[in-house]
Protein backbone atom coordinates (compact mmCIF):
# COMPACT_ATOMS: atom_id res chain seq x y z
CA UNK A 1 0.00 0.00 0.00
CA UNK A 2 1.47 3.34 -0.97
CA UNK A 3 1.07 6.54 0.93
CA UNK A 4 1.06 10.01 -0.55
CA UNK A 5 4.19 12.08 -0.33
CA UNK A 6 4.12 14.60 2.50
CA UNK A 7 6.76 17.34 2.29
CA UNK A 8 9.04 17.91 5.26
CA UNK A 9 8.75 21.32 6.85
CA UNK A 10 6.62 23.72 8.79
CA UNK A 11 2.89 24.04 9.00
CA UNK A 12 2.56 27.48 7.43
CA UNK A 13 2.22 27.99 3.70
CA UNK A 14 5.55 28.37 1.93
CA UNK A 15 7.52 26.74 4.74
CA UNK A 16 7.83 23.33 3.13
CA UNK A 17 11.42 22.29 2.62
CA UNK A 18 11.03 19.56 -0.05
CA UNK A 19 14.29 18.05 1.18
CA UNK A 20 13.36 14.66 -0.32
CA UNK A 21 13.18 16.03 -3.87
CA UNK A 22 16.44 17.94 -3.58
CA UNK A 23 18.40 15.11 -1.99
CA UNK A 24 17.01 12.50 -4.39
CA UNK A 25 19.52 12.93 -7.23
CA UNK A 26 22.62 13.54 -5.16
CA UNK A 27 23.64 9.91 -5.57
CA UNK A 28 23.93 10.48 -9.31
CA UNK A 29 26.02 13.60 -8.73
CA UNK A 30 28.35 11.66 -6.45
CA UNK A 31 28.40 8.84 -9.04
CA UNK A 32 29.44 11.37 -11.68
CA UNK A 33 32.30 12.54 -9.49
CA UNK A 34 33.44 8.96 -8.87
CA UNK A 35 33.24 8.14 -12.59
CA UNK A 36 35.28 11.22 -13.47
CA UNK A 37 37.87 10.27 -10.85
CA UNK A 38 38.13 6.73 -12.26
CA UNK A 39 38.40 8.14 -15.79
CA UNK A 40 41.06 10.57 -14.55
CA UNK A 41 43.15 7.76 -13.09
CA UNK A 42 42.76 5.59 -16.20
CA UNK A 43 43.53 8.42 -18.64
CA UNK A 44 46.54 9.48 -16.57
CA UNK A 45 47.87 5.92 -16.56
CA UNK A 46 47.17 5.55 -20.29
CA UNK A 47 48.95 8.85 -20.92
CA UNK A 48 52.01 7.80 -18.93
CA UNK A 49 52.05 4.43 -20.72
CA UNK A 50 51.87 6.13 -24.11
CA UNK A 51 54.61 8.64 -23.27
CA UNK A 52 56.82 5.86 -21.92
CA UNK A 53 56.13 3.71 -24.99
CA UNK A 54 54.92 0.79 -22.87
CA UNK A 55 53.84 -2.42 -24.55
CA UNK A 56 50.22 -1.66 -23.72
CA UNK A 57 49.76 0.26 -26.99
CA UNK A 58 50.56 -0.83 -30.54
CA UNK A 59 53.66 1.08 -31.57
CA UNK A 60 53.23 0.90 -35.35
CA UNK A 61 49.62 2.13 -35.32
CA UNK A 62 48.62 5.02 -37.56
CA UNK A 63 46.94 8.04 -36.01
CA UNK A 64 44.87 10.76 -37.67
CA UNK A 65 47.15 13.40 -36.21
CA UNK A 66 50.26 13.17 -34.10
CA UNK A 67 51.86 10.01 -32.82
CA UNK A 68 51.66 7.88 -29.69
CA UNK A 69 53.73 10.38 -27.71
CA UNK A 70 51.37 13.23 -28.64
CA UNK A 71 48.32 11.22 -27.58
CA UNK A 72 50.11 10.32 -24.37
CA UNK A 73 50.59 13.96 -23.41
CA UNK A 74 47.00 14.71 -24.39
CA UNK A 75 45.67 11.88 -22.19
CA UNK A 76 47.87 12.91 -19.29
CA UNK A 77 46.62 16.51 -19.44
CA UNK A 78 43.03 15.36 -19.87
CA UNK A 79 43.36 13.05 -16.87
CA UNK A 80 44.52 15.96 -14.72
CA UNK A 81 41.55 18.05 -15.90
CA UNK A 82 39.17 15.22 -15.04
CA UNK A 83 40.75 14.95 -11.59
CA UNK A 84 40.04 18.63 -10.90
CA UNK A 85 36.51 18.27 -12.29
CA UNK A 86 35.78 15.39 -9.89
CA UNK A 87 37.09 17.40 -6.95
CA UNK A 88 34.99 20.41 -7.95
CA UNK A 89 31.87 18.24 -8.21
CA UNK A 90 32.47 16.72 -4.79
CA UNK A 91 33.08 20.15 -3.31
CA UNK A 92 29.80 21.37 -4.78
CA UNK A 93 31.26 24.26 -6.77
CA UNK A 94 28.74 25.76 -9.17
CA UNK A 95 31.23 25.79 -12.06
CA UNK A 96 32.22 22.18 -11.28
CA UNK A 97 28.93 20.90 -12.65
CA UNK A 98 29.54 22.34 -16.11
CA UNK A 99 33.24 21.52 -16.06
CA UNK A 100 32.30 17.93 -15.17
CA UNK A 101 29.78 17.79 -18.01
CA UNK A 102 32.46 19.01 -20.43
CA UNK A 103 35.00 16.46 -19.17
CA UNK A 104 32.52 13.58 -19.23
CA UNK A 105 31.39 14.58 -22.74
CA UNK A 106 34.98 14.73 -23.97
CA UNK A 107 35.62 11.34 -22.38
CA UNK A 108 32.55 9.91 -24.13
CA UNK A 109 33.88 11.17 -27.46
CA UNK A 110 37.28 9.74 -26.60
CA UNK A 111 35.68 6.36 -25.88
CA UNK A 112 34.09 6.33 -29.33
CA UNK A 113 37.56 6.90 -30.77
CA UNK A 114 38.86 3.91 -28.75
CA UNK A 115 36.13 1.59 -30.12
CA UNK A 116 38.27 -0.03 -32.84
CA UNK A 117 41.15 -0.70 -30.45
CA UNK A 118 39.40 -1.63 -27.20
CA UNK A 119 35.70 -2.26 -27.96
CA UNK A 120 34.67 -3.89 -24.66
CA UNK A 121 36.37 -1.24 -22.52
CA UNK A 122 34.96 1.60 -24.64
CA UNK A 123 31.44 0.15 -24.67
CA UNK A 124 31.62 -0.26 -20.89
CA UNK A 125 32.79 3.26 -20.12
CA UNK A 126 30.63 5.08 -22.70
CA UNK A 127 27.26 4.44 -20.98
CA UNK A 128 28.80 5.32 -17.61
CA UNK A 129 29.86 8.68 -19.06
CA UNK A 130 26.34 9.24 -20.36
CA UNK A 131 24.84 8.45 -16.93
CA UNK A 132 27.33 10.82 -15.31
CA UNK A 133 26.38 13.58 -17.75
CA UNK A 134 22.69 12.99 -17.00
CA UNK A 135 23.30 13.09 -13.26
CA UNK A 136 25.20 16.35 -13.49
CA UNK A 137 22.69 18.01 -15.79
CA UNK A 138 19.57 16.84 -13.95
CA UNK A 139 20.73 17.12 -10.33
CA UNK A 140 24.09 18.89 -10.28
CA UNK A 141 22.64 22.33 -9.59
CA UNK A 142 20.72 21.14 -6.54
CA UNK A 143 23.72 20.31 -4.39
CA UNK A 144 24.00 23.88 -3.11
CA UNK A 145 20.25 23.96 -2.46
CA UNK A 146 20.48 20.83 -0.34
CA UNK A 147 23.46 22.19 1.60
CA UNK A 148 21.66 25.49 2.29
CA UNK A 149 18.51 23.64 3.40
CA UNK A 150 20.53 21.55 5.84
CA UNK A 151 22.24 24.65 7.22
CA UNK A 152 18.85 26.33 7.69
CA UNK A 153 17.51 23.25 9.44
CA UNK A 154 20.55 23.07 11.73
CA UNK A 155 20.31 26.79 12.50
CA UNK A 156 16.60 26.42 13.26
CA UNK A 157 17.24 23.42 15.52
CA UNK A 158 19.84 25.25 17.61
CA UNK A 159 17.51 28.17 18.39
Backbone as CSV, one residue per row, in Angstrom:
resi,resn,N_x,N_y,N_z,CA_x,CA_y,CA_z,C_x,C_y,C_z
1,UNK,0.843,-1.156,0.000,0.000,0.000,0.000,0.897,1.230,0.000
2,UNK,0.648,2.137,-0.904,1.469,3.338,-0.973,0.770,4.487,-0.266
3,UNK,1.595,5.355,0.252,1.066,6.543,0.930,1.476,7.759,0.137
4,UNK,0.690,8.808,0.190,1.061,10.012,-0.554,2.279,10.682,0.061
5,UNK,2.994,11.381,-0.782,4.191,12.082,-0.329,3.786,13.306,0.479
6,UNK,4.352,13.442,1.659,4.122,14.604,2.504,5.438,15.342,2.633
7,UNK,5.508,16.612,2.208,6.764,17.338,2.292,7.177,17.584,3.738
8,UNK,8.492,17.647,3.940,9.043,17.908,5.258,9.085,19.407,5.461
9,UNK,8.654,19.887,6.597,8.751,21.324,6.848,7.715,21.790,7.829
10,UNK,7.518,23.083,7.834,6.615,23.716,8.785,5.167,23.555,8.408
11,UNK,4.325,24.167,9.212,2.887,24.043,9.002,2.306,25.235,8.270
12,UNK,3.068,26.311,8.137,2.561,27.482,7.433,2.838,27.341,5.938
13,UNK,2.049,28.045,5.142,2.224,27.994,3.696,3.591,28.552,3.311
14,UNK,4.244,27.904,2.400,5.548,28.373,1.926,6.713,27.911,2.779
15,UNK,6.443,27.178,3.861,7.516,26.738,4.737,8.007,25.338,4.414
16,UNK,7.432,24.687,3.439,7.827,23.326,3.125,9.227,23.306,2.542
17,UNK,10.013,22.344,2.976,11.423,22.292,2.618,11.661,21.471,1.352
18,UNK,10.847,20.466,1.088,11.033,19.561,-0.047,12.433,18.980,-0.079
19,UNK,12.947,18.608,1.071,14.289,18.048,1.178,14.398,16.734,0.409
20,UNK,13.325,15.943,0.365,13.361,14.657,-0.325,13.640,14.842,-1.807
21,UNK,12.968,15.813,-2.442,13.176,16.031,-3.870,14.587,16.522,-4.166
22,UNK,15.109,17.408,-3.328,16.438,17.945,-3.576,17.525,16.902,-3.334
23,UNK,17.369,16.088,-2.322,18.403,15.108,-1.992,18.315,13.867,-2.886
24,UNK,17.247,13.716,-3.609,17.013,12.496,-4.387,18.126,12.209,-5.385
25,UNK,18.562,13.171,-6.160,19.521,12.935,-7.229,20.965,13.098,-6.833
26,UNK,21.240,13.300,-5.560,22.621,13.537,-5.159,23.487,12.298,-5.301
27,UNK,22.876,11.127,-5.315,23.640,9.911,-5.573,24.204,9.903,-6.984
28,UNK,23.431,10.403,-7.932,23.931,10.479,-9.308,25.043,11.507,-9.446
29,UNK,24.959,12.586,-8.690,26.023,13.596,-8.730,27.304,13.014,-8.141
30,UNK,27.185,12.307,-7.036,28.354,11.657,-6.448,28.897,10.590,-7.395
31,UNK,28.006,9.840,-8.040,28.404,8.841,-9.038,29.189,9.505,-10.166
32,UNK,28.732,10.663,-10.610,29.438,11.370,-11.680,30.843,11.753,-11.238
33,UNK,30.973,12.206,-10.001,32.301,12.536,-9.488,33.206,11.322,-9.408
34,UNK,32.649,10.196,-8.960,33.440,8.963,-8.872,33.843,8.500,-10.270
35,UNK,32.926,8.565,-11.230,33.244,8.138,-12.591,34.327,9.030,-13.204
36,UNK,34.235,10.329,-12.946,35.278,11.224,-13.467,36.620,10.948,-12.809
37,UNK,36.612,10.590,-11.522,37.873,10.273,-10.853,38.469,8.980,-11.413
38,UNK,37.632,7.978,-11.660,38.130,6.734,-12.259,38.667,6.993,-13.657
39,UNK,37.938,7.795,-14.445,38.405,8.143,-15.788,39.707,8.933,-15.724
40,UNK,39.828,9.793,-14.701,41.059,10.573,-14.548,42.248,9.658,-14.279
41,UNK,42.064,8.696,-13.402,43.152,7.760,-13.093,43.502,6.936,-14.332
42,UNK,42.488,6.402,-15.012,42.756,5.594,-16.203,43.441,6.407,-17.300
43,UNK,42.928,7.603,-17.584,43.529,8.419,-18.640,44.939,8.860,-18.272
44,UNK,45.183,9.130,-16.996,46.538,9.481,-16.571,47.480,8.298,-16.758
45,UNK,47.027,7.110,-16.369,47.870,5.921,-16.565,48.084,5.621,-18.046
46,UNK,47.023,5.749,-18.855,47.173,5.551,-20.291,48.139,6.567,-20.888
47,UNK,48.052,7.806,-20.427,48.953,8.846,-20.919,50.399,8.551,-20.576
48,UNK,50.640,8.133,-19.336,52.008,7.797,-18.930,52.510,6.592,-19.718
49,UNK,51.649,5.607,-19.940,52.050,4.425,-20.720,52.377,4.803,-22.161
50,UNK,51.612,5.724,-22.731,51.870,6.130,-24.114,53.150,6.959,-24.221
51,UNK,53.387,7.827,-23.246,54.613,8.636,-23.270,55.830,7.749,-23.098
52,UNK,55.708,6.756,-22.217,56.824,5.862,-21.916,56.999,4.772,-22.958
53,UNK,56.096,4.724,-23.928,56.126,3.707,-24.986,56.058,2.294,-24.406
54,UNK,55.127,2.113,-23.466,54.925,0.793,-22.865,54.327,-0.154,-23.902
55,UNK,54.360,-1.424,-23.615,53.843,-2.421,-24.545,52.325,-2.510,-24.524
56,UNK,51.673,-1.660,-23.789,50.216,-1.657,-23.721,49.606,-1.214,-25.050
57,UNK,50.257,-0.273,-25.731,49.756,0.259,-26.994,50.541,-0.329,-28.161
58,UNK,49.910,-0.374,-29.320,50.561,-0.832,-30.536,51.450,0.305,-31.037
59,UNK,52.711,0.019,-31.230,53.661,1.078,-31.574,53.620,1.475,-33.048
60,UNK,53.229,0.568,-33.925,53.228,0.901,-35.348,51.842,1.316,-35.843
61,UNK,50.964,1.698,-34.929,49.616,2.125,-35.319,49.681,3.490,-35.995
62,UNK,48.708,3.733,-36.870,48.616,5.019,-37.556,47.554,5.863,-36.876
63,UNK,47.858,7.120,-36.680,46.945,8.041,-36.014,46.538,9.129,-36.996
64,UNK,45.368,9.704,-36.785,44.874,10.755,-37.671,45.800,11.969,-37.589
65,UNK,46.165,12.331,-36.377,47.153,13.397,-36.214,48.060,13.046,-35.054
66,UNK,49.297,13.435,-35.155,50.260,13.170,-34.102,50.720,11.719,-34.091
67,UNK,51.385,11.374,-33.010,51.859,10.015,-32.825,51.479,9.561,-31.419
68,UNK,52.006,8.432,-31.001,51.662,7.881,-29.695,52.105,8.805,-28.568
69,UNK,53.229,9.449,-28.721,53.727,10.376,-27.708,52.793,11.583,-27.566
70,UNK,52.308,12.110,-28.671,51.373,13.234,-28.641,50.085,12.855,-27.917
71,UNK,49.538,11.687,-28.236,48.323,11.224,-27.583,48.569,10.974,-26.102
72,UNK,49.772,10.535,-25.776,50.111,10.319,-24.371,50.048,11.603,-23.563
73,UNK,50.631,12.669,-24.109,50.591,13.961,-23.406,49.167,14.501,-23.336
74,UNK,48.395,14.281,-24.405,46.996,14.714,-24.389,46.220,13.984,-23.295
75,UNK,46.386,12.656,-23.204,45.665,11.879,-22.195,46.111,12.234,-20.783
76,UNK,47.380,12.513,-20.605,47.873,12.912,-19.291,47.252,14.244,-18.859
77,UNK,47.232,15.214,-19.756,46.625,16.512,-19.436,45.123,16.378,-19.216
78,UNK,44.479,15.565,-20.016,43.032,15.358,-19.875,42.708,14.658,-18.559
79,UNK,43.547,13.719,-18.152,43.360,13.051,-16.869,43.466,14.019,-15.701
80,UNK,44.390,14.955,-15.772,44.522,15.965,-14.717,43.287,16.863,-14.687
81,UNK,42.778,17.245,-15.854,41.548,18.053,-15.901,40.369,17.296,-15.296
82,UNK,40.256,16.012,-15.600,39.169,15.216,-15.037,39.300,15.090,-13.521
83,UNK,40.516,15.003,-13.031,40.748,14.945,-11.592,40.213,16.212,-10.917
84,UNK,40.533,17.373,-11.477,40.040,18.627,-10.897,38.522,18.759,-11.041
85,UNK,37.962,18.233,-12.123,36.506,18.268,-12.292,35.822,17.426,-11.221
86,UNK,36.359,16.244,-10.931,35.779,15.389,-9.891,35.849,16.065,-8.528
87,UNK,36.979,16.696,-8.230,37.095,17.404,-6.946,36.114,18.567,-6.853
88,UNK,35.926,19.284,-7.949,34.987,20.413,-7.954,33.553,19.929,-7.782
89,UNK,33.219,18.797,-8.370,31.874,18.240,-8.214,31.647,17.828,-6.768
90,UNK,32.615,17.158,-6.171,32.466,16.719,-4.787,32.403,17.897,-3.825
91,UNK,33.103,18.963,-4.166,33.082,20.155,-3.314,31.759,20.899,-3.443
92,UNK,31.074,20.710,-4.558,29.799,21.372,-4.780,29.940,22.738,-5.431
93,UNK,31.065,22.984,-6.093,31.261,24.260,-6.775,30.281,24.377,-7.939
94,UNK,29.744,25.575,-8.110,28.744,25.760,-9.173,29.350,25.564,-10.558
95,UNK,30.580,25.960,-10.761,31.226,25.787,-12.057,31.663,24.340,-12.262
96,UNK,31.781,23.567,-11.178,32.216,22.181,-11.280,31.235,21.312,-12.034
97,UNK,29.946,21.654,-11.929,28.925,20.903,-12.654,29.172,20.972,-14.153
98,UNK,29.361,22.175,-14.660,29.542,22.341,-16.109,30.902,21.857,-16.570
99,UNK,31.908,22.027,-15.736,33.238,21.522,-16.056,33.208,19.993,-16.090
100,UNK,32.452,19.382,-15.174,32.296,17.934,-15.166,31.551,17.428,-16.389
101,UNK,30.517,18.161,-16.808,29.781,17.786,-18.015,30.711,17.845,-19.228
102,UNK,31.526,18.883,-19.301,32.458,19.006,-20.427,33.482,17.870,-20.421
103,UNK,34.008,17.541,-19.247,35.004,16.461,-19.168,34.381,15.103,-19.470
104,UNK,33.184,14.858,-18.960,32.516,13.579,-19.235,32.132,13.474,-20.713
105,UNK,31.724,14.587,-21.312,31.389,14.579,-22.742,32.627,14.319,-23.585
106,UNK,33.727,14.964,-23.240,34.976,14.734,-23.972,35.441,13.293,-23.799
107,UNK,35.244,12.737,-22.601,35.624,11.342,-22.383,34.733,10.394,-23.180
108,UNK,33.443,10.735,-23.314,32.546,9.906,-24.133,32.986,9.916,-25.595
109,UNK,33.370,11.082,-26.083,33.876,11.174,-27.457,35.175,10.389,-27.588
110,UNK,36.025,10.489,-26.584,37.283,9.740,-26.600,37.027,8.238,-26.608
111,UNK,36.000,7.791,-25.894,35.683,6.362,-25.877,35.206,5.877,-27.250
112,UNK,34.496,6.732,-27.972,34.093,6.327,-29.329,35.306,6.223,-30.255
113,UNK,36.325,7.011,-29.982,37.557,6.902,-30.773,38.325,5.631,-30.422
114,UNK,38.174,5.128,-29.182,38.855,3.914,-28.752,38.131,2.651,-29.210
115,UNK,36.927,2.772,-29.752,36.134,1.592,-30.116,36.884,0.572,-30.982
116,UNK,37.586,0.984,-32.029,38.271,-0.027,-32.843,39.382,-0.763,-32.087
117,UNK,40.030,-0.088,-31.158,41.155,-0.704,-30.447,40.716,-1.536,-29.255
118,UNK,39.844,-0.975,-28.429,39.403,-1.630,-27.196,37.880,-1.562,-27.107
119,UNK,37.164,-2.403,-27.879,35.705,-2.257,-27.957,34.975,-2.543,-26.646
120,UNK,35.389,-3.551,-25.896,34.672,-3.886,-24.658,34.873,-2.795,-23.626
121,UNK,36.099,-2.324,-23.472,36.370,-1.244,-22.522,35.618,0.023,-22.911
122,UNK,35.641,0.377,-24.184,34.963,1.597,-24.637,33.454,1.489,-24.477
123,UNK,32.888,0.318,-24.808,31.441,0.146,-24.670,31.005,0.004,-23.219
124,UNK,31.929,-0.245,-22.318,31.615,-0.264,-20.894,31.647,1.144,-20.314
125,UNK,32.623,1.924,-20.694,32.791,3.263,-20.117,31.834,4.276,-20.746
126,UNK,31.497,4.118,-22.016,30.629,5.082,-22.704,29.274,5.263,-22.019
127,UNK,28.536,4.202,-21.677,27.259,4.436,-20.978,27.434,5.038,-19.594
128,UNK,28.548,4.722,-18.922,28.799,5.319,-17.614,29.024,6.820,-17.733
129,UNK,29.702,7.238,-18.808,29.862,8.676,-19.061,28.517,9.337,-19.310
130,UNK,27.650,8.676,-20.060,26.337,9.244,-20.363,25.495,9.365,-19.091
131,UNK,25.562,8.363,-18.203,24.835,8.451,-16.932,25.404,9.573,-16.070
132,UNK,26.717,9.733,-16.080,27.335,10.821,-15.311,26.894,12.182,-15.844
133,UNK,26.832,12.321,-17.158,26.376,13.582,-17.755,24.932,13.850,-17.352
134,UNK,24.087,12.824,-17.410,22.691,12.988,-17.003,22.592,13.405,-15.538
135,UNK,23.341,12.754,-14.678,23.295,13.093,-13.256,23.710,14.525,-12.992
136,UNK,24.745,14.976,-13.689,25.203,16.352,-13.488,24.215,17.363,-14.041
137,UNK,23.636,17.067,-15.193,22.685,18.012,-15.787,21.364,18.044,-15.033
138,UNK,20.885,16.892,-14.595,19.574,16.841,-13.946,19.634,17.259,-12.480
139,UNK,20.700,16.903,-11.774,20.725,17.118,-10.335,21.937,17.902,-9.839
140,UNK,22.862,18.226,-10.707,24.091,18.893,-10.277,23.883,20.265,-9.684
141,UNK,22.877,20.988,-10.117,22.637,22.329,-9.593,21.941,22.346,-8.256
142,UNK,21.465,21.190,-7.793,20.719,21.142,-6.536,21.600,20.897,-5.324
143,UNK,22.858,20.618,-5.528,23.724,20.311,-4.393,23.811,21.501,-3.444
144,UNK,23.928,22.699,-3.969,23.998,23.880,-3.112,22.673,24.095,-2.394
145,UNK,21.565,23.816,-3.071,20.251,23.961,-2.464,20.103,23.018,-1.275
146,UNK,20.557,21.794,-1.428,20.477,20.827,-0.337,21.352,21.273,0.824
147,UNK,22.558,21.742,0.537,23.462,22.193,1.597,22.858,23.372,2.349
148,UNK,22.281,24.342,1.638,21.665,25.489,2.288,20.451,25.084,3.115
149,UNK,19.670,24.111,2.641,18.513,23.635,3.398,18.952,22.956,4.687
150,UNK,20.021,22.185,4.625,20.532,21.549,5.843,21.048,22.580,6.825
151,UNK,21.741,23.599,6.323,22.243,24.646,7.216,21.097,25.399,7.873
152,UNK,20.019,25.667,7.113,18.850,26.334,7.688,18.196,25.468,8.752
153,UNK,18.129,24.155,8.465,17.511,23.249,9.435,18.343,23.163,10.703
154,UNK,19.680,23.118,10.558,20.546,23.073,11.725,20.478,24.371,12.521
155,UNK,20.417,25.499,11.818,20.310,26.788,12.501,18.980,26.912,13.235
156,UNK,17.912,26.386,12.624,16.604,26.420,13.265,16.518,25.494,14.456
157,UNK,17.263,24.388,14.425,17.237,23.419,15.516,18.017,23.913,16.722
158,UNK,19.026,24.754,16.491,19.839,25.251,17.608,19.180,26.413,18.326
159,UNK,18.159,27.009,17.755,17.506,28.167,18.389,16.650,27.777,19.515
